[in-house]
Structure formats: structure tokens, C-alpha cells
Amino acid sequence: MLFSISPSSAAVRTARPEAGGDPVMVGSYIATALQTIVSRNVKPVDTAVVTSPDFTLATPIT
């Protein structure tokens, strides 16, 4: 299965991080959730692989 997820949020300035979201954290939670799905549904003697190969970020606003 191959799919793409693109979390996004409003751009914020460094001085006001509470004014926007954090797509990096969202991506991290998604990767952890995918691993948890596999670990809870695949027997320890079976093989399963979950790969989150790429996190691409836009140029930061300073």
C-alpha cells in the first residue's frame, strides 16, 4: 500500500508559535500511530514493515 499524507498549518513567526500548528509533530504522531497499528495486529512470529521514509519541510519563516 502506498499513500501520501501532507499535514499543513498556517505559517507563524518564531515569536508567536502558539498562533499556528506544528506539521512536524503531526507527522511524528502519524508515524508512531502506523507503527502501533502494526505492532498490535501482527503476531510476533510474523513479519511486517512500516516505513515513513521522508519528512519534507518548507523554508522556515523567521
mmJSON file of the N, C-alpha and C atoms, coordinates in Angstrom:
{"data_MODEL":{"atom_site":{
"group_PDB":["ATOM","ATOM","ATOM","ATOM","ATOM","ATOM","ATOM","ATOM","ATOM","ATOM","ATOM","ATOM","ATOM","ATOM","ATOM","ATOM","ATOM","ATOM","ATOM","ATOM","ATOM","ATOM","ATOM","ATOM","ATOM","ATOM","ATOM","ATOM","ATOM","ATOM","ATOM","ATOM","ATOM","ATOM","ATOM","ATOM","ATOM","ATOM","ATOM","ATOM","ATOM","ATOM","ATOM","ATOM","ATOM","ATOM","ATOM","ATOM","ATOM","ATOM","ATOM","ATOM","ATOM","ATOM","ATOM","ATOM","ATOM","ATOM","ATOM","ATOM","ATOM","ATOM","ATOM","ATOM","ATOM","ATOM","ATOM","ATOM","ATOM","ATOM","ATOM","ATOM","ATOM","ATOM","ATOM","ATOM","ATOM","ATOM","ATOM","ATOM","ATOM","ATOM","ATOM","ATOM","ATOM","ATOM","ATOM","ATOM","ATOM","ATOM","ATOM","ATOM","ATOM","ATOM","ATOM","ATOM","ATOM","ATOM","ATOM","ATOM","ATOM","ATOM","ATOM","ATOM","ATOM","ATOM","ATOM","ATOM","ATOM","ATOM","ATOM","ATOM","ATOM","ATOM","ATOM","ATOM","ATOM","ATOM","ATOM","ATOM","ATOM","ATOM","ATOM","ATOM","ATOM","ATOM","ATOM","ATOM","ATOM","ATOM","ATOM","ATOM","ATOM","ATOM","ATOM","ATOM","ATOM","ATOM","ATOM","ATOM","ATOM","ATOM","ATOM","ATOM","ATOM","ATOM","ATOM","ATOM","ATOM","ATOM","ATOM","ATOM","ATOM","ATOM","ATOM","ATOM","ATOM","ATOM","ATOM","ATOM","ATOM","ATOM","ATOM","ATOM","ATOM","ATOM","ATOM","ATOM","ATOM","ATOM","ATOM","ATOM","ATOM","ATOM","ATOM","ATOM","ATOM","ATOM","ATOM","ATOM","ATOM","ATOM","ATOM","ATOM","ATOM","ATOM"],
"id":[1,2,3,4,5,6,7,8,9,10,11,12,13,14,15,16,17,18,19,20,21,22,23,24,25,26,27,28,29,30,31,32,33,34,35,36,37,38,39,40,41,42,43,44,45,46,47,48,49,50,51,52,53,54,55,56,57,58,59,60,61,62,63,64,65,66,67,68,69,70,71,72,73,74,75,76,77,78,79,80,81,82,83,84,85,86,87,88,89,90,91,92,93,94,95,96,97,98,99,100,101,102,103,104,105,106,107,108,109,110,111,112,113,114,115,116,117,118,119,120,121,122,123,124,125,126,127,128,129,130,131,132,133,134,135,136,137,138,139,140,141,142,143,144,145,146,147,148,149,150,151,152,153,154,155,156,157,158,159,160,161,162,163,164,165,166,167,168,169,170,171,172,173,174,175,176,177,178,179,180,181,182,183,184,185,186],
"type_symbol":["N","C","C","N","C","C","N","C","C","N","C","C","N","C","C","N","C","C","N","C","C","N","C","C","N","C","C","N","C","C","N","C","C","N","C","C","N","C","C","N","C","C","N","C","C","N","C","C","N","C","C","N","C","C","N","C","C","N","C","C","N","C","C","N","C","C","N","C","C","N","C","C","N","C","C","N","C","C","N","C","C","N","C","C","N","C","C","N","C","C","N","C","C","N","C","C","N","C","C","N","C","C","N","C","C","N","C","C","N","C","C","N","C","C","N","C","C","N","C","C","N","C","C","N","C","C","N","C","C","N","C","C","N","C","C","N","C","C","N","C","C","N","C","C","N","C","C","N","C","C","N","C","C","N","C","C","N","C","C","N","C","C","N","C","C","N","C","C","N","C","C","N","C","C","N","C","C","N","C","C","N","C","C","N","C","C"],
"label_atom_id":["N","CA","C","N","CA","C","N","CA","C","N","CA","C","N","CA","C","N","CA","C","N","CA","C","N","CA","C","N","CA","C","N","CA","C","N","CA","C","N","CA","C","N","CA","C","N","CA","C","N","CA","C","N","CA","C","N","CA","C","N","CA","C","N","CA","C","N","CA","C","N","CA","C","N","CA","C","N","CA","C","N","CA","C","N","CA","C","N","CA","C","N","CA","C","N","CA","C","N","CA","C","N","CA","C","N","CA","C","N","CA","C","N","CA","C","N","CA","C","N","CA","C","N","CA","C","N","CA","C","N","CA","C","N","CA","C","N","CA","C","N","CA","C","N","CA","C","N","CA","C","N","CA","C","N","CA","C","N","CA","C","N","CA","C","N","CA","C","N","CA","C","N","CA","C","N","CA","C","N","CA","C","N","CA","C","N","CA","C","N","CA","C","N","CA","C","N","CA","C","N","CA","C","N","CA","C","N","CA","C","N","CA","C","N","CA","C"],
"label_alt_id":[null,null,null,null,null,null,null,null,null,null,null,null,null,null,null,null,null,null,null,null,null,null,null,null,null,null,null,null,null,null,null,null,null,null,null,null,null,null,null,null,null,null,null,null,null,null,null,null,null,null,null,null,null,null,null,null,null,null,null,null,null,null,null,null,null,null,null,null,null,null,null,null,null,null,null,null,null,null,null,null,null,null,null,null,null,null,null,null,null,null,null,null,null,null,null,null,null,null,null,null,null,null,null,null,null,null,null,null,null,null,null,null,null,null,null,null,null,null,null,null,null,null,null,null,null,null,null,null,null,null,null,null,null,null,null,null,null,null,null,null,null,null,null,null,null,null,null,null,null,null,null,null,null,null,null,null,null,null,null,null,null,null,null,null,null,null,null,null,null,null,null,null,null,null,null,null,null,null,null,null,null,null,null,null,null,null],
"label_comp_id":["MET","MET","MET","LEU","LEU","LEU","PHE","PHE","PHE","SER","SER","SER","ILE","ILE","ILE","SER","SER","SER","PRO","PRO","PRO","SER","SER","SER","SER","SER","SER","ALA","ALA","ALA","ALA","ALA","ALA","VAL","VAL","VAL","ARG","ARG","ARG","THR","THR","THR","ALA","ALA","ALA","ARG","ARG","ARG","PRO","PRO","PRO","GLU","GLU","GLU","ALA","ALA","ALA","GLY","GLY","GLY","GLY","GLY","GLY","ASP","ASP","ASP","PRO","PRO","PRO","VAL","VAL","VAL","MET","MET","MET","VAL","VAL","VAL","GLY","GLY","GLY","SER","SER","SER","TYR","TYR","TYR","ILE","ILE","ILE","ALA","ALA","ALA","THR","THR","THR","ALA","ALA","ALA","LEU","LEU","LEU","GLN","GLN","GLN","THR","THR","THR","ILE","ILE","ILE","VAL","VAL","VAL","SER","SER","SER","ARG","ARG","ARG","ASN","ASN","ASN","VAL","VAL","VAL","LYS","LYS","LYS","PRO","PRO","PRO","VAL","VAL","VAL","ASP","ASP","ASP","THR","THR","THR","ALA","ALA","ALA","VAL","VAL","VAL","VAL","VAL","VAL","THR","THR","THR","SER","SER","SER","PRO","PRO","PRO","ASP","ASP","ASP","PHE","PHE","PHE","THR","THR","THR","LEU","LEU","LEU","ALA","ALA","ALA","THR","THR","THR","PRO","PRO","PRO","ILE","ILE","ILE","THR","THR","THR"],
"label_asym_id":["A","A","A","A","A","A","A","A","A","A","A","A","A","A","A","A","A","A","A","A","A","A","A","A","A","A","A","A","A","A","A","A","A","A","A","A","A","A","A","A","A","A","A","A","A","A","A","A","A","A","A","A","A","A","A","A","A","A","A","A","A","A","A","A","A","A","A","A","A","A","A","A","A","A","A","A","A","A","A","A","A","A","A","A","A","A","A","A","A","A","A","A","A","A","A","A","A","A","A","A","A","A","A","A","A","A","A","A","A","A","A","A","A","A","A","A","A","A","A","A","A","A","A","A","A","A","A","A","A","A","A","A","A","A","A","A","A","A","A","A","A","A","A","A","A","A","A","A","A","A","A","A","A","A","A","A","A","A","A","A","A","A","A","A","A","A","A","A","A","A","A","A","A","A","A","A","A","A","A","A","A","A","A","A","A","A"],
"label_entity_id":["1","1","1","1","1","1","1","1","1","1","1","1","1","1","1","1","1","1","1","1","1","1","1","1","1","1","1","1","1","1","1","1","1","1","1","1","1","1","1","1","1","1","1","1","1","1","1","1","1","1","1","1","1","1","1","1","1","1","1","1","1","1","1","1","1","1","1","1","1","1","1","1","1","1","1","1","1","1","1","1","1","1","1","1","1","1","1","1","1","1","1","1","1","1","1","1","1","1","1","1","1","1","1","1","1","1","1","1","1","1","1","1","1","1","1","1","1","1","1","1","1","1","1","1","1","1","1","1","1","1","1","1","1","1","1","1","1","1","1","1","1","1","1","1","1","1","1","1","1","1","1","1","1","1","1","1","1","1","1","1","1","1","1","1","1","1","1","1","1","1","1","1","1","1","1","1","1","1","1","1","1","1","1","1","1","1"],
"label_seq_id":[1,1,1,2,2,2,3,3,3,4,4,4,5,5,5,6,6,6,7,7,7,8,8,8,9,9,9,10,10,10,11,11,11,12,12,12,13,13,13,14,14,14,15,15,15,16,16,16,17,17,17,18,18,18,19,19,19,20,20,20,21,21,21,22,22,22,23,23,23,24,24,24,25,25,25,26,26,26,27,27,27,28,28,28,29,29,29,30,30,30,31,31,31,32,32,32,33,33,33,34,34,34,35,35,35,36,36,36,37,37,37,38,38,38,39,39,39,40,40,40,41,41,41,42,42,42,43,43,43,44,44,44,45,45,45,46,46,46,47,47,47,48,48,48,49,49,49,50,50,50,51,51,51,52,52,52,53,53,53,54,54,54,55,55,55,56,56,56,57,57,57,58,58,58,59,59,59,60,60,60,61,61,61,62,62,62],
"pdbx_PDB_ins_code":[null,null,null,null,null,null,null,null,null,null,null,null,null,null,null,null,null,null,null,null,null,null,null,null,null,null,null,null,null,null,null,null,null,null,null,null,null,null,null,null,null,null,null,null,null,null,null,null,null,null,null,null,null,null,null,null,null,null,null,null,null,null,null,null,null,null,null,null,null,null,null,null,null,null,null,null,null,null,null,null,null,null,null,null,null,null,null,null,null,null,null,null,null,null,null,null,null,null,null,null,null,null,null,null,null,null,null,null,null,null,null,null,null,null,null,null,null,null,null,null,null,null,null,null,null,null,null,null,null,null,null,null,null,null,null,null,null,null,null,null,null,null,null,null,null,null,null,null,null,null,null,null,null,null,null,null,null,null,null,null,null,null,null,null,null,null,null,null,null,null,null,null,null,null,null,null,null,null,null,null,null,null,null,null,null,null],
"Cartn_x":[0.855,0.0,0.902,0.626,1.411,0.46,0.788,-0.041,0.792,0.236,0.918,0.006,0.58,-0.148,0.593,-0.12,0.508,-0.111,0.305,-0.219,0.302,-0.534,-0.112,-0.777,-0.253,-0.827,-0.488,-1.047,-0.75,0.699,1.349,2.717,2.714,3.674,3.774,5.195,5.327,6.64,7.203,8.493,9.166,8.71,8.406,7.994,6.585,5.784,4.389,4.054,4.723,4.454,3.052,2.427,1.078,0.025,0.392,-0.56,-0.781,-0.034,-0.177,-0.027,-0.044,0.106,1.547,1.78,3.123,3.055,3.166,3.039,4.122,5.278,6.318,5.849,5.236,4.708,3.574,2.729,1.643,2.22,3.238,3.888,4.496,5.083,5.662,4.587,3.478,2.362,1.807,1.729,1.237,2.174,3.492,4.456,4.345,4.188,4.029,2.729,1.656,0.369,0.425,1.098,1.238,1.99,3.054,3.813,2.972,2.17,1.31,0.26,-0.294,-1.27,-0.641,0.566,1.243,1.58,2.126,2.55,1.382,0.188,-0.988,-1.769,-1.432,-2.205,-1.398,-0.092,0.752,1.384,1.316,1.902,3.417,4.044,5.493,6.307,5.752,6.481,6.312,5.397,5.196,6.023,6.16,6.956,6.054,6.321,5.624,6.585,6.453,7.33,6.481,6.77,6.157,7.298,7.207,8.266,7.686,8.308,7.998,9.281,9.523,10.849,11.188,10.201,10.529,9.649,10.292,9.616,10.224,9.453,9.944,9.315,10.144,9.66,9.898,9.043,9.214,10.276,10.671,11.639,11.015,11.704,11.126,10.992,9.993,9.802,10.446,11.285,11.946,11.442],
"Cartn_y":[-1.166,0.0,1.23,2.154,3.378,4.565,5.503,6.695,7.854,9.033,10.252,11.047,11.585,12.443,13.768,14.862,16.183,17.089,16.947,17.862,19.278,20.252,21.639,22.517,23.702,24.659,26.067,27.023,28.417,28.723,29.505,29.909,30.857,30.677,31.524,32.047,33.089,33.653,32.979,32.982,32.346,32.919,34.189,34.834,34.452,33.848,33.501,32.073,31.056,29.68,29.203,29.81,29.392,29.804,30.642,31.147,30.179,29.088,28.156,26.723,25.83,24.412,23.962,22.683,22.137,20.859,20.974,19.803,18.74,19.126,18.137,17.212,17.771,16.947,16.058,16.587,15.787,14.597,14.848,13.764,12.718,13.159,12.226,11.366,11.971,11.211,10.188,10.574,9.655,8.454,8.698,7.605,6.666,7.214,6.392,5.597,6.221,5.53,4.38,4.577,3.495,2.31,2.586,1.512,0.794,1.53,0.924,0.014,0.426,-0.424,-1.756,-1.734,-2.981,-3.796,-3.163,-3.914,-4.554,-4.017,-4.576,-5.558,-5.657,-6.52,-7.629,-7.654,-8.676,-9.509,-10.817,-11.705,-11.518,-11.7,-11.525,-12.45,-13.588,-14.515,-14.179,-13.259,-12.825,-11.567,-11.243,-10.09,-8.997,-7.767,-6.609,-5.423,-4.573,-3.41,-2.158,-1.129,0.184,1.16,1.906,2.846,4.247,5.189,6.615,7.25,7.138,7.458,8.936,9.81,11.179,12.182,13.111,14.266,15.485,16.173,17.33,18.591,19.56,20.812,21.964,22.935,24.153,25.034,26.062,27.02,27.726,27.775,28.412,29.935,30.463,31.915,32.397,33.383,33.899,35.266],
"Cartn_z":[0.0,0.0,0.0,-0.865,-0.967,-0.889,-0.025,0.087,0.58,0.476,0.891,1.81,2.883,3.811,3.878,3.769,3.769,4.824,6.085,7.098,6.846,7.071,6.877,7.929,8.078,9.021,8.554,9.245,8.927,9.296,8.469,8.762,9.968,10.844,12.037,12.193,12.942,13.241,14.481,14.618,15.751,17.081,17.123,18.368,18.802,17.901,18.226,17.793,18.325,17.903,18.25,19.242,19.642,18.613,17.666,16.672,15.502,15.46,14.344,14.794,13.842,14.129,13.958,14.156,14.018,13.184,11.853,10.998,11.232,11.75,12.052,13.174,14.19,15.277,14.782,13.916,13.351,12.582,11.775,11.035,11.951,13.057,14.027,14.678,15.021,15.602,14.604,13.335,12.311,12.18,12.148,12.045,13.239,14.435,15.641,15.591,15.143,15.058,14.056,12.922,11.943,12.543,13.269,13.901,14.95,15.695,16.714,16.082,14.964,14.267,13.917,13.387,13.018,14.255,15.274,16.46,17.195,17.055,17.732,16.873,15.591,14.701,14.032,14.236,13.628,14.735,14.591,15.596,15.635,16.798,16.908,15.992,15.627,14.756,13.276,12.946,11.566,11.292,10.02,9.622,9.051,9.436,8.872,8.88,7.896,7.788,7.583,8.352,8.163,7.915,6.843,6.508,6.371,7.038,6.866,6.345,5.043,4.525,4.386,4.373,4.01,4.747,5.427,6.0,5.314,4.511,3.777,4.347,4.694,5.291,4.33,4.404,3.621,4.268,3.587,4.128,5.327,6.465,7.648,7.5,8.166,8.236,9.526,9.434,10.656,11.01],
"occupancy":[1.0,1.0,1.0,1.0,1.0,1.0,1.0,1.0,1.0,1.0,1.0,1.0,1.0,1.0,1.0,1.0,1.0,1.0,1.0,1.0,1.0,1.0,1.0,1.0,1.0,1.0,1.0,1.0,1.0,1.0,1.0,1.0,1.0,1.0,1.0,1.0,1.0,1.0,1.0,1.0,1.0,1.0,1.0,1.0,1.0,1.0,1.0,1.0,1.0,1.0,1.0,1.0,1.0,1.0,1.0,1.0,1.0,1.0,1.0,1.0,1.0,1.0,1.0,1.0,1.0,1.0,1.0,1.0,1.0,1.0,1.0,1.0,1.0,1.0,1.0,1.0,1.0,1.0,1.0,1.0,1.0,1.0,1.0,1.0,1.0,1.0,1.0,1.0,1.0,1.0,1.0,1.0,1.0,1.0,1.0,1.0,1.0,1.0,1.0,1.0,1.0,1.0,1.0,1.0,1.0,1.0,1.0,1.0,1.0,1.0,1.0,1.0,1.0,1.0,1.0,1.0,1.0,1.0,1.0,1.0,1.0,1.0,1.0,1.0,1.0,1.0,1.0,1.0,1.0,1.0,1.0,1.0,1.0,1.0,1.0,1.0,1.0,1.0,1.0,1.0,1.0,1.0,1.0,1.0,1.0,1.0,1.0,1.0,1.0,1.0,1.0,1.0,1.0,1.0,1.0,1.0,1.0,1.0,1.0,1.0,1.0,1.0,1.0,1.0,1.0,1.0,1.0,1.0,1.0,1.0,1.0,1.0,1.0,1.0,1.0,1.0,1.0,1.0,1.0,1.0,1.0,1.0,1.0,1.0,1.0,1.0],
"B_iso_or_equiv":[0.0,0.0,0.0,0.0,0.0,0.0,0.0,0.0,0.0,0.0,0.0,0.0,0.0,0.0,0.0,0.0,0.0,0.0,0.0,0.0,0.0,0.0,0.0,0.0,0.0,0.0,0.0,0.0,0.0,0.0,0.0,0.0,0.0,0.0,0.0,0.0,0.0,0.0,0.0,0.0,0.0,0.0,0.0,0.0,0.0,0.0,0.0,0.0,0.0,0.0,0.0,0.0,0.0,0.0,0.0,0.0,0.0,0.0,0.0,0.0,0.0,0.0,0.0,0.0,0.0,0.0,0.0,0.0,0.0,0.0,0.0,0.0,0.0,0.0,0.0,0.0,0.0,0.0,0.0,0.0,0.0,0.0,0.0,0.0,0.0,0.0,0.0,0.0,0.0,0.0,0.0,0.0,0.0,0.0,0.0,0.0,0.0,0.0,0.0,0.0,0.0,0.0,0.0,0.0,0.0,0.0,0.0,0.0,0.0,0.0,0.0,0.0,0.0,0.0,0.0,0.0,0.0,0.0,0.0,0.0,0.0,0.0,0.0,0.0,0.0,0.0,0.0,0.0,0.0,0.0,0.0,0.0,0.0,0.0,0.0,0.0,0.0,0.0,0.0,0.0,0.0,0.0,0.0,0.0,0.0,0.0,0.0,0.0,0.0,0.0,0.0,0.0,0.0,0.0,0.0,0.0,0.0,0.0,0.0,0.0,0.0,0.0,0.0,0.0,0.0,0.0,0.0,0.0,0.0,0.0,0.0,0.0,0.0,0.0,0.0,0.0,0.0,0.0,0.0,0.0,0.0,0.0,0.0,0.0,0.0,0.0],
"pdbx_formal_charge":[null,null,null,null,null,null,null,null,null,null,null,null,null,null,null,null,null,null,null,null,null,null,null,null,null,null,null,null,null,null,null,null,null,null,null,null,null,null,null,null,null,null,null,null,null,null,null,null,null,null,null,null,null,null,null,null,null,null,null,null,null,null,null,null,null,null,null,null,null,null,null,null,null,null,null,null,null,null,null,null,null,null,null,null,null,null,null,null,null,null,null,null,null,null,null,null,null,null,null,null,null,null,null,null,null,null,null,null,null,null,null,null,null,null,null,null,null,null,null,null,null,null,null,null,null,null,null,null,null,null,null,null,null,null,null,null,null,null,null,null,null,null,null,null,null,null,null,null,null,null,null,null,null,null,null,null,null,null,null,null,null,null,null,null,null,null,null,null,null,null,null,null,null,null,null,null,null,null,null,null,null,null,null,null,null,null],
"auth_seq_id":[1,1,1,2,2,2,3,3,3,4,4,4,5,5,5,6,6,6,7,7,7,8,8,8,9,9,9,10,10,10,11,11,11,12,12,12,13,13,13,14,14,14,15,15,15,16,16,16,17,17,17,18,18,18,19,19,19,20,20,20,21,21,21,22,22,22,23,23,23,24,24,24,25,25,25,26,26,26,27,27,27,28,28,28,29,29,29,30,30,30,31,31,31,32,32,32,33,33,33,34,34,34,35,35,35,36,36,36,37,37,37,38,38,38,39,39,39,40,40,40,41,41,41,42,42,42,43,43,43,44,44,44,45,45,45,46,46,46,47,47,47,48,48,48,49,49,49,50,50,50,51,51,51,52,52,52,53,53,53,54,54,54,55,55,55,56,56,56,57,57,57,58,58,58,59,59,59,60,60,60,61,61,61,62,62,62],
"auth_comp_id":["MET","MET","MET","LEU","LEU","LEU","PHE","PHE","PHE","SER","SER","SER","ILE","ILE","ILE","SER","SER","SER","PRO","PRO","PRO","SER","SER","SER","SER","SER","SER","ALA","ALA","ALA","ALA","ALA","ALA","VAL","VAL","VAL","ARG","ARG","ARG","THR","THR","THR","ALA","ALA","ALA","ARG","ARG","ARG","PRO","PRO","PRO","GLU","GLU","GLU","ALA","ALA","ALA","GLY","GLY","GLY","GLY","GLY","GLY","ASP","ASP","ASP","PRO","PRO","PRO","VAL","VAL","VAL","MET","MET","MET","VAL","VAL","VAL","GLY","GLY","GLY","SER","SER","SER","TYR","TYR","TYR","ILE","ILE","ILE","ALA","ALA","ALA","THR","THR","THR","ALA","ALA","ALA","LEU","LEU","LEU","GLN","GLN","GLN","THR","THR","THR","ILE","ILE","ILE","VAL","VAL","VAL","SER","SER","SER","ARG","ARG","ARG","ASN","ASN","ASN","VAL","VAL","VAL","LYS","LYS","LYS","PRO","PRO","PRO","VAL","VAL","VAL","ASP","ASP","ASP","THR","THR","THR","ALA","ALA","ALA","VAL","VAL","VAL","VAL","VAL","VAL","THR","THR","THR","SER","SER","SER","PRO","PRO","PRO","ASP","ASP","ASP","PHE","PHE","PHE","THR","THR","THR","LEU","LEU","LEU","ALA","ALA","ALA","THR","THR","THR","PRO","PRO","PRO","ILE","ILE","ILE","THR","THR","THR"],
"auth_asym_id":["A","A","A","A","A","A","A","A","A","A","A","A","A","A","A","A","A","A","A","A","A","A","A","A","A","A","A","A","A","A","A","A","A","A","A","A","A","A","A","A","A","A","A","A","A","A","A","A","A","A","A","A","A","A","A","A","A","A","A","A","A","A","A","A","A","A","A","A","A","A","A","A","A","A","A","A","A","A","A","A","A","A","A","A","A","A","A","A","A","A","A","A","A","A","A","A","A","A","A","A","A","A","A","A","A","A","A","A","A","A","A","A","A","A","A","A","A","A","A","A","A","A","A","A","A","A","A","A","A","A","A","A","A","A","A","A","A","A","A","A","A","A","A","A","A","A","A","A","A","A","A","A","A","A","A","A","A","A","A","A","A","A","A","A","A","A","A","A","A","A","A","A","A","A","A","A","A","A","A","A","A","A","A","A","A","A"],
"auth_atom_id":["N","CA","C","N","CA","C","N","CA","C","N","CA","C","N","CA","C","N","CA","C","N","CA","C","N","CA","C","N","CA","C","N","CA","C","N","CA","C","N","CA","C","N","CA","C","N","CA","C","N","CA","C","N","CA","C","N","CA","C","N","CA","C","N","CA","C","N","CA","C","N","CA","C","N","CA","C","N","CA","C","N","CA","C","N","CA","C","N","CA","C","N","CA","C","N","CA","C","N","CA","C","N","CA","C","N","CA","C","N","CA","C","N","CA","C","N","CA","C","N","CA","C","N","CA","C","N","CA","C","N","CA","C","N","CA","C","N","CA","C","N","CA","C","N","CA","C","N","CA","C","N","CA","C","N","CA","C","N","CA","C","N","CA","C","N","CA","C","N","CA","C","N","CA","C","N","CA","C","N","CA","C","N","CA","C","N","CA","C","N","CA","C","N","CA","C","N","CA","C","N","CA","C","N","CA","C","N","CA","C","N","CA","C","N","CA","C"],
"pdbx_PDB_model_num":[1,1,1,1,1,1,1,1,1,1,1,1,1,1,1,1,1,1,1,1,1,1,1,1,1,1,1,1,1,1,1,1,1,1,1,1,1,1,1,1,1,1,1,1,1,1,1,1,1,1,1,1,1,1,1,1,1,1,1,1,1,1,1,1,1,1,1,1,1,1,1,1,1,1,1,1,1,1,1,1,1,1,1,1,1,1,1,1,1,1,1,1,1,1,1,1,1,1,1,1,1,1,1,1,1,1,1,1,1,1,1,1,1,1,1,1,1,1,1,1,1,1,1,1,1,1,1,1,1,1,1,1,1,1,1,1,1,1,1,1,1,1,1,1,1,1,1,1,1,1,1,1,1,1,1,1,1,1,1,1,1,1,1,1,1,1,1,1,1,1,1,1,1,1,1,1,1,1,1,1,1,1,1,1,1,1]
}}}
